[in-house]
């Protein structure tokens, strides 16, 4: 049998497939990892504001008066912000009652608590205000019937 010797072109190509695989793999892997990390942060904040809205509505609705509700609400929101890694400065809380309530909250009314926050995307530099632009808003609303023993402000 006649065997041909490898040409110089074949010898130049040896080993380049592994290098190409590693290079293309890194180019595709880095954005996928970034996407997973960013989505994880957004999901964490979304769960945090949802839990915060639900727990804050429950805390206010089951409190006996406004002073107790304020004190308990602050503790709840501080715990939620710490647990889910939410920046307390980006959180906003809106408290309202469903239609028909004269004062909010009042005994027997349905309390609606909306908690909003914004998630900073990871690795975005603070150059030219990019960190302020690269934020994703998350929001959740919790509803709870106010205790019939609620005592409003005197």
Number of C-alpha atoms within 10 A of each C-alpha: 3 4 5 6 7 8 8 8 8 9 9 9 9 9 9 10 10 10 10 11 11 12 12 11 11 12 11 11 12 11 11 12 11 14 14 12 14 17 14 12 20 20 14 17 26 23 17 26 29 21 20 28 28 20 20 30 25 22 20 27 28 18 20 18 18 18 14 13 19 15 13 16 20 12 13 18 23 15 13 23 19 13 11 18 14 23 15 13 9 12 16 13 17 11 18 16 20 14 9 8 15 10 12 16 26 23 19 15 23 22 25 24 23 22 24 21 23 22 21 20 20 15 10 14 12 11 8 8 10 11 15 15 12 16 16 14 13 19 19 19 19 20 21 21 20 25 20 13 14 19 15 14 10 4
